[in-house]
């Protein structure tokens, strides 16, 4: 490959530069090792921005004129003008200007860390085993303002793995003791007007309300042996069994009257409830509850519903989470079946994670190069290595300073501890990571005053490392 600088104008401290590398060997040598002045860093900055796809950041520092560039690479007789990832610029000044940490190399770290084959398998495993239950829950919750993901957030720990969170949610649904929510419009339960339902003061008011309500209902309709819950279950059973028949004289004797029609029975119960709702004591308790609500239209609608239907308050008393869980329990979704499916997927995931834990990533190999050739005063580890390799989590790195090898520190903290020379040594690792990630492009390497703060051993080690890279490319 050959690099052609046909035109470089208004590039930081470079006002105008034109180079033909084929004929001007002397100037070529001057470019390779330039004398002190503004040229080296300006040239490095220019190629750094071209490499990162930010040519808009290149302009004359004195006049602010925009750059005018004609730079290309000739590769196999073909001119390449897209210079992304074609340069690796090692400049302490540029590192400091951009305040770029090793952890900021997210693309490079992911490329060097992720095991693509295993990652694709995990993505396929997770999507195949979870997409159907997700779709079923999303479809059933349509119109409520909730979906599968919001249910996960509501009922599981965000720190847990994705499959663990699903398993936890399914277990909660399966184990939930279903409440009667027949009077609640679940589609509205997560409207703002219903926020009051989960507040402590509202719950305290409700407990008084329910106590009065149950006494009234029991006095009118029920007793200790046959309460509201028994009644609802009984009515649902005889309706499903189609027990009632006037022709066959199968009816229910309630309050001095025989009923042969389930609709008439429900109507009778509703009329009794309506009478109770007009009881002065119930009205007074209802006022105490509605005082806590706002004046928005939705709140007014909810107040009116509570005034007309005392059972609504009792059912709201369980809180919105329990209402949604009861709503899900009424669905035809086979949560037990899906729990077993997700558990099997988790076992398979654990097997892949164990395998990934034993593999070495390209990033770890870059760290080994760094440790073998140089003399860092800190150690580096990947947090959640297996999950990072499989693309489940973003690679996170921590540092351990040799002075206290058991204390993990972040890179910003490490930068506060390191001397100027030690920071330059850390820059070598950034350089190695960049090179290992981009070496497939055979990148041009630009070095700008990178060893001036090294001690002798690291300076010599870096020269040897660069020499080995050059010889590797030549071979």
C-alpha positions as CSV (number, residue, x, y, z in Angstrom):
1,X,0.0,0.0,0.0
2,X,1.0,3.6,-0.6
3,X,-0.2,6.8,1.0
4,X,-0.7,9.8,-1.2
5,X,-0.9,13.3,0.3
6,X,-1.8,15.2,-2.8
7,X,-3.2,18.2,-0.9
8,X,-3.3,19.0,2.8
9,X,-4.5,22.6,3.5
10,X,-5.7,24.3,6.7
11,X,-5.1,21.2,8.8
12,X,-4.4,22.5,12.3
13,X,-0.9,23.9,12.1
14,X,-0.3,22.8,8.4
15,X,-1.2,25.7,6.1
16,X,-0.4,23.9,2.8
17,X,1.4,20.6,2.0
18,X,1.6,18.6,-1.2
19,X,3.6,15.4,-1.4
20,X,4.3,12.8,-4.1
21,X,5.9,9.9,-2.4
22,X,7.0,8.2,-5.6
23,X,9.5,10.8,-6.6
24,X,10.5,12.8,-3.5
25,X,12.3,10.3,-1.3
26,X,14.0,13.0,0.8
27,X,10.7,14.6,1.7
28,X,9.3,11.2,2.5
29,X,12.0,10.7,5.1
30,X,11.3,14.1,6.6
31,X,7.7,13.1,7.0
32,X,8.6,9.8,8.7
33,X,10.7,11.7,11.3
34,X,9.9,15.4,11.4
35,X,11.9,18.0,13.2
36,X,10.3,19.7,16.2
37,X,7.5,22.2,15.5
38,X,3.8,22.1,14.8
39,X,3.9,19.7,11.9
40,X,4.1,16.3,13.7
41,X,1.1,16.8,15.9
42,X,-0.9,18.6,13.2
43,X,-0.3,15.7,10.8
44,X,-1.2,13.2,13.6
45,X,-4.4,15.0,14.4
46,X,-5.4,15.2,10.8
47,X,-5.0,11.4,10.2
48,X,-6.6,10.7,13.6
49,X,-9.7,12.5,12.6
50,X,-9.8,10.9,9.1
51,X,-9.4,7.5,10.8
52,X,-12.4,8.2,13.1
53,X,-14.6,9.7,10.4
54,X,-14.6,13.2,11.8
55,X,-13.0,15.4,9.0
56,X,-15.2,18.2,10.2
57,X,-12.9,18.6,13.2
58,X,-10.0,19.5,11.0
59,X,-9.5,23.3,10.5
60,X,-6.8,25.9,10.7
61,X,-6.1,26.8,14.3
62,X,-5.3,30.4,13.5
63,X,-7.9,31.4,10.8
64,X,-10.5,28.7,11.5
65,X,-10.6,28.0,7.8
66,X,-12.0,24.5,6.9
67,X,-9.5,21.9,5.7
68,X,-9.0,21.1,2.1
69,X,-7.7,17.5,1.7
70,X,-6.9,15.1,-1.0
71,X,-5.5,12.1,0.7
72,X,-5.8,8.5,-0.5
73,X,-4.4,5.1,-0.2
74,X,-3.3,3.1,-3.2
75,X,-3.9,-0.6,-2.6
76,X,-3.6,-3.1,-5.5
77,X,-3.7,-0.3,-8.0
78,X,-7.0,0.9,-6.5
79,X,-7.4,4.3,-4.9
80,X,-9.2,4.2,-1.5
81,X,-10.6,7.5,-0.2
82,X,-12.6,6.2,2.8
83,X,-9.9,6.2,5.4
84,X,-11.8,4.9,8.4
85,X,-9.8,2.4,10.4
86,X,-6.8,2.9,8.1
87,X,-4.6,4.7,10.6
88,X,-3.5,4.0,14.1
89,X,-2.3,7.3,15.6
90,X,-0.2,6.9,18.8
91,X,0.1,10.4,20.3
92,X,0.2,11.2,23.9
93,X,-1.1,14.7,23.2
94,X,-4.0,13.3,21.2
95,X,-4.8,10.8,24.0
96,X,-4.8,13.7,26.5
97,X,-6.8,16.0,24.3
98,X,-9.6,13.5,23.8
99,X,-9.4,12.2,27.3
100,X,-10.1,8.8,25.8
101,X,-10.0,5.9,28.3
102,X,-9.4,2.3,27.4
103,X,-13.0,1.6,28.4
104,X,-14.1,4.1,25.7
105,X,-12.9,1.8,23.0
106,X,-16.3,0.0,23.1
107,X,-16.3,-1.1,19.5
108,X,-12.8,-2.4,19.7
109,X,-13.4,-4.1,23.0
110,X,-16.5,-5.8,21.8
111,X,-14.8,-6.9,18.6
112,X,-11.8,-8.4,20.5
113,X,-14.0,-9.9,23.3
114,X,-17.1,-11.3,21.7
115,X,-17.0,-14.9,20.5
116,X,-19.2,-14.3,17.4
117,X,-20.2,-18.0,16.8
118,X,-21.3,-18.5,20.4
119,X,-22.9,-15.1,20.6
120,X,-25.0,-15.8,17.6
121,X,-26.1,-19.1,19.1
122,X,-27.1,-17.5,22.3
123,X,-29.1,-14.8,20.5
124,X,-30.9,-17.5,18.6
125,X,-31.5,-19.5,21.8
126,X,-32.9,-16.5,23.7
127,X,-35.1,-15.4,20.8
128,X,-36.5,-18.9,20.0
129,X,-37.3,-19.7,23.6
130,X,-38.6,-16.4,24.8
131,X,-40.2,-14.8,21.8
132,X,-43.4,-16.8,21.9
133,X,-44.1,-16.3,25.6
134,X,-43.3,-12.6,25.1
135,X,-45.8,-12.3,22.2
136,X,-48.5,-14.1,24.2
137,X,-48.2,-11.8,27.2
138,X,-47.9,-8.7,25.0
139,X,-51.0,-9.7,23.2
140,X,-53.0,-10.3,26.4
141,X,-51.8,-7.1,28.0
142,X,-52.6,-5.0,24.9
143,X,-54.5,-1.8,25.9
144,X,-53.3,-1.9,29.5
145,X,-50.2,0.2,28.9
146,X,-48.1,-2.7,30.0
147,X,-46.1,-5.3,28.1
148,X,-43.7,-8.2,28.7
149,X,-40.7,-6.0,29.3
150,X,-42.5,-3.7,31.7
151,X,-43.7,-6.8,33.6
152,X,-40.1,-7.9,33.9
153,X,-39.0,-4.5,35.2
154,X,-41.9,-4.5,37.6
155,X,-41.4,-8.0,39.1
156,X,-37.7,-8.8,38.7
157,X,-34.2,-7.5,39.7
158,X,-32.6,-5.6,36.8
159,X,-29.2,-7.0,37.9
160,X,-30.2,-10.6,37.3
161,X,-29.7,-12.4,34.0
162,X,-32.5,-12.1,31.3
163,X,-33.6,-15.7,31.7
164,X,-33.5,-15.5,35.5
165,X,-35.8,-12.5,35.3
166,X,-38.3,-14.3,33.1
167,X,-38.2,-17.4,35.4
168,X,-38.8,-15.1,38.4
169,X,-41.8,-13.5,36.6
170,X,-43.3,-16.8,35.6
171,X,-43.0,-18.2,39.2
172,X,-44.7,-15.1,40.6
173,X,-47.6,-15.4,38.2
174,X,-47.9,-19.2,38.9
175,X,-47.8,-18.8,42.6
176,X,-50.1,-15.7,42.7
177,X,-53.4,-16.2,44.6
178,X,-56.0,-14.9,42.2
179,X,-58.1,-12.0,43.4
180,X,-61.6,-11.0,42.2
181,X,-61.2,-8.2,39.7
182,X,-64.5,-8.6,38.0
183,X,-65.5,-4.9,38.6
184,X,-62.2,-3.4,37.4
185,X,-61.5,-2.2,33.9
186,X,-57.9,-3.5,33.7
187,X,-57.4,-1.5,30.5
188,X,-57.4,1.6,32.6
189,X,-55.6,0.4,35.7
190,X,-52.3,2.2,34.7
191,X,-53.9,5.5,33.9
192,X,-52.6,8.3,36.1
193,X,-55.9,8.5,37.9
194,X,-55.2,5.1,39.4
195,X,-51.8,6.1,40.8
196,X,-53.6,6.8,44.1
197,X,-54.4,3.1,44.5
198,X,-50.9,2.2,45.5
199,X,-50.4,5.0,48.0
200,X,-50.3,4.2,51.7
201,X,-52.9,6.8,52.7
202,X,-55.3,5.5,50.2
203,X,-54.8,1.9,51.4
204,X,-55.5,3.0,55.0
205,X,-58.7,4.6,54.0
206,X,-59.7,1.5,52.0
207,X,-59.3,-0.8,55.0
208,X,-61.9,1.2,56.9
209,X,-64.2,1.3,53.9
210,X,-63.9,-2.5,53.4
211,X,-64.7,-3.2,57.0
212,X,-68.0,-1.2,56.8
213,X,-68.8,-2.6,53.4
214,X,-68.4,-6.2,54.4
215,X,-70.6,-5.8,57.4
216,X,-73.3,-4.3,55.2
217,X,-73.0,-7.0,52.5
218,X,-73.0,-9.8,55.1
219,X,-76.1,-8.3,56.8
220,X,-78.0,-8.2,53.5
221,X,-76.7,-11.3,51.6
222,X,-74.2,-13.5,53.3
223,X,-73.1,-15.0,56.6
224,X,-70.0,-16.7,58.0
225,X,-70.5,-19.8,56.0
226,X,-71.4,-18.2,52.6
227,X,-69.5,-15.0,51.9
228,X,-69.0,-12.9,48.8
229,X,-66.1,-15.0,47.5
230,X,-68.1,-18.2,47.9
231,X,-71.0,-16.6,46.1
232,X,-69.1,-15.5,43.1
233,X,-67.5,-18.9,42.8
234,X,-70.9,-20.6,43.2
235,X,-72.6,-18.4,40.6
236,X,-69.8,-19.0,38.1
237,X,-70.0,-22.8,38.7
238,X,-73.7,-23.1,38.1
239,X,-73.5,-20.9,35.1
240,X,-70.8,-23.1,33.5
241,X,-72.6,-26.3,34.5
242,X,-75.9,-25.0,33.0
243,X,-77.7,-26.1,36.1
244,X,-80.6,-23.7,36.0
245,X,-83.8,-24.9,34.2
246,X,-87.3,-23.9,34.9
247,X,-88.6,-26.9,32.8
248,X,-86.7,-29.3,35.0
249,X,-87.5,-27.4,38.1
250,X,-83.8,-26.7,38.8
251,X,-83.6,-23.3,40.4
252,X,-82.1,-21.3,43.3
253,X,-84.2,-20.2,46.3
254,X,-82.8,-16.8,47.4
255,X,-84.6,-14.3,49.7
256,X,-88.1,-15.8,49.3
257,X,-87.9,-16.2,45.6
258,X,-86.9,-19.0,43.1
259,X,-84.6,-18.0,40.3
260,X,-84.2,-20.1,37.1
261,X,-82.2,-17.5,35.1
262,X,-78.5,-16.8,35.8
263,X,-79.0,-13.2,34.4
264,X,-81.7,-12.6,37.0
265,X,-79.5,-13.9,39.8
266,X,-76.7,-11.6,38.8
267,X,-79.1,-8.7,38.5
268,X,-80.5,-9.4,41.9
269,X,-77.0,-9.4,43.5
270,X,-76.2,-6.1,41.6
271,X,-79.4,-4.5,42.9
272,X,-78.5,-5.4,46.4
273,X,-75.0,-4.0,46.0
274,X,-76.6,-0.8,44.5
275,X,-78.7,-0.4,47.6
276,X,-75.7,-0.8,49.8
277,X,-73.8,1.9,47.8
278,X,-76.6,4.3,48.9
279,X,-76.2,3.6,52.5
280,X,-75.1,6.8,54.4
281,X,-72.2,5.1,56.1
282,X,-70.9,3.7,52.8
283,X,-71.3,7.1,51.2
284,X,-69.3,8.8,54.0
285,X,-66.5,6.3,53.7
286,X,-66.5,6.7,49.9
287,X,-66.1,10.5,50.4
288,X,-63.0,9.9,52.5
289,X,-61.5,7.9,49.7
290,X,-62.4,10.3,46.8
291,X,-61.0,13.3,48.7
292,X,-57.5,11.9,48.0
293,X,-58.1,11.9,44.2
294,X,-57.3,14.7,41.8
295,X,-59.7,16.7,39.7
296,X,-58.6,15.5,36.2
297,X,-61.3,14.0,34.0
298,X,-60.0,10.4,34.5
299,X,-60.0,11.0,38.3
300,X,-63.6,12.2,38.2
301,X,-64.6,9.2,36.2
302,X,-63.0,6.9,38.8
303,X,-64.7,8.8,41.7
304,X,-68.1,8.3,40.0
305,X,-67.4,4.6,39.5
306,X,-66.5,4.2,43.2
307,X,-69.7,6.0,44.3
308,X,-71.8,3.7,42.1
309,X,-70.0,0.5,42.9
310,X,-68.6,-0.1,46.4
311,X,-67.2,-3.5,45.3
312,X,-64.8,-1.6,43.0
313,X,-63.0,-0.1,46.0
314,X,-62.7,-3.5,47.6
315,X,-61.2,-5.0,44.5
316,X,-58.8,-2.0,44.0
317,X,-57.5,-2.5,47.6
318,X,-55.2,-5.3,46.5
319,X,-53.1,-2.8,44.5
320,X,-52.3,-2.6,40.8
321,X,-49.5,-5.3,40.8
322,X,-51.9,-7.9,42.2
323,X,-54.7,-6.8,39.9
324,X,-52.4,-7.3,36.8
325,X,-51.2,-10.7,38.2
326,X,-54.8,-11.8,38.7
327,X,-55.6,-10.6,35.2
328,X,-52.8,-12.7,33.7
329,X,-54.0,-15.7,35.7
330,X,-57.3,-15.5,33.9
331,X,-55.5,-15.8,30.5
332,X,-55.2,-19.1,28.6
333,X,-51.4,-18.8,28.7
334,X,-49.7,-22.0,30.0
335,X,-47.2,-20.4,32.4
336,X,-46.1,-23.7,33.8
337,X,-45.2,-25.0,30.3
338,X,-43.2,-21.8,29.5
339,X,-41.4,-22.0,32.9
340,X,-40.1,-25.4,32.0
341,X,-39.0,-24.2,28.5
342,X,-37.1,-21.2,29.9
343,X,-35.5,-23.3,32.6
344,X,-34.1,-25.6,29.9
345,X,-32.9,-22.6,27.9
346,X,-31.1,-21.4,31.1
347,X,-29.4,-24.7,31.6
348,X,-28.2,-24.6,28.0
349,X,-27.0,-21.0,28.5
350,X,-25.1,-22.0,31.6
351,X,-23.3,-24.7,29.6
352,X,-22.2,-22.2,27.0
353,X,-21.2,-19.7,29.7
354,X,-18.9,-22.4,31.3
355,X,-17.3,-23.1,27.9
356,X,-16.8,-19.4,27.3
357,X,-15.2,-18.9,30.7
358,X,-12.3,-21.2,29.6
359,X,-11.7,-19.5,26.2
360,X,-9.2,-16.7,25.7
361,X,-10.4,-13.5,24.0
362,X,-8.4,-11.4,21.5
363,X,-8.5,-8.7,24.1
364,X,-6.9,-11.0,26.7
365,X,-4.2,-11.8,24.1
366,X,-3.6,-8.1,23.7
367,X,-3.2,-7.8,27.5
368,X,-0.8,-10.7,27.4
369,X,1.3,-9.0,24.7
370,X,1.3,-5.9,26.9
371,X,2.3,-7.8,30.1
372,X,5.0,-9.8,28.3
373,X,6.7,-6.9,26.6
374,X,6.3,-4.0,29.0
375,X,6.3,-3.4,32.7
376,X,2.9,-2.2,33.8
377,X,2.4,-1.5,37.5
378,X,-1.2,-2.7,37.3
379,X,-3.2,-5.7,36.3
380,X,-6.4,-5.8,34.1
381,X,-9.4,-8.1,34.2
382,X,-12.7,-8.3,32.3
383,X,-15.7,-8.3,34.6
384,X,-18.3,-10.9,33.7
385,X,-16.0,-12.4,31.0
386,X,-18.3,-15.2,29.8
387,X,-21.3,-12.8,29.5
388,X,-19.1,-10.3,27.6
389,X,-17.9,-13.0,25.2
390,X,-21.5,-14.0,24.4
391,X,-22.6,-10.5,23.9
392,X,-25.0,-10.6,26.8
393,X,-23.2,-7.8,28.6
394,X,-20.9,-5.0,27.4
395,X,-17.3,-5.8,28.3
396,X,-16.3,-4.0,31.5
397,X,-12.7,-3.8,32.6
398,X,-11.2,-3.2,36.1
399,X,-7.7,-2.5,37.2
400,X,-5.6,-3.7,40.1
401,X,-2.6,-1.5,41.1
402,X,0.5,-3.5,42.2
403,X,0.5,-1.5,45.4
404,X,-2.8,-3.0,46.5
405,X,-3.4,-6.0,44.3
406,X,-6.8,-7.0,45.9
407,X,-8.5,-3.6,45.4
408,X,-10.3,-3.1,42.0
409,X,-10.2,0.5,40.7
410,X,-11.8,2.2,37.8
411,X,-9.7,3.7,35.0
412,X,-10.5,7.3,36.0
413,X,-9.3,6.5,39.5
414,X,-6.2,4.7,38.1
415,X,-5.4,7.8,36.0
416,X,-5.3,9.9,39.2
417,X,-2.8,7.5,40.7
418,X,-0.4,7.0,37.7
419,X,2.6,9.2,37.0
420,X,3.0,10.8,33.6
421,X,5.3,8.0,32.4
422,X,3.0,5.4,33.8
423,X,0.1,7.0,31.9
424,X,2.1,6.7,28.7
425,X,2.6,3.0,29.4
426,X,-1.2,2.7,29.7
427,X,-1.4,4.4,26.3
428,X,0.6,1.5,24.9
429,X,-2.3,-0.9,25.8
430,X,-4.7,1.4,24.0
431,X,-2.4,1.3,21.0
432,X,-2.2,-2.5,21.1
433,X,-6.0,-2.8,21.4
434,X,-6.4,-0.5,18.3
435,X,-3.8,-2.4,16.3
436,X,-5.2,-5.9,17.2
437,X,-8.7,-4.7,16.2
438,X,-7.6,-3.1,12.9
439,X,-4.7,-5.2,11.8
440,X,-6.8,-6.8,9.1
441,X,-6.8,-3.5,7.3
442,X,-3.0,-3.3,7.3
443,X,-3.2,0.1,8.9
444,X,-0.6,2.9,8.7
445,X,0.9,3.6,12.1
446,X,1.7,7.2,13.1
447,X,3.9,7.7,16.1
448,X,4.1,11.2,17.7
449,X,6.5,11.6,20.7
450,X,5.3,8.5,22.4
451,X,8.5,7.4,24.2
452,X,9.8,10.7,25.7
453,X,8.4,9.9,29.2
454,X,9.2,6.2,29.1
455,X,11.9,4.7,31.3
456,X,14.7,3.0,29.3
457,X,13.4,-0.5,29.5
458,X,9.9,0.4,28.3
459,X,11.3,2.6,25.6
460,X,13.5,-0.2,24.2
461,X,10.5,-2.7,24.6
462,X,8.3,-0.4,22.5
463,X,10.9,0.0,19.7
464,X,11.3,-3.8,19.6
465,X,7.5,-4.2,19.5
466,X,7.1,-1.8,16.5
467,X,10.1,-3.5,14.8
468,X,8.4,-6.9,15.2
469,X,5.2,-5.5,13.7
470,X,7.1,-4.1,10.7
471,X,8.9,-7.4,10.2
472,X,5.6,-9.3,10.5
473,X,4.0,-7.2,7.8
474,X,7.1,-7.5,5.5
475,X,7.0,-11.3,5.9
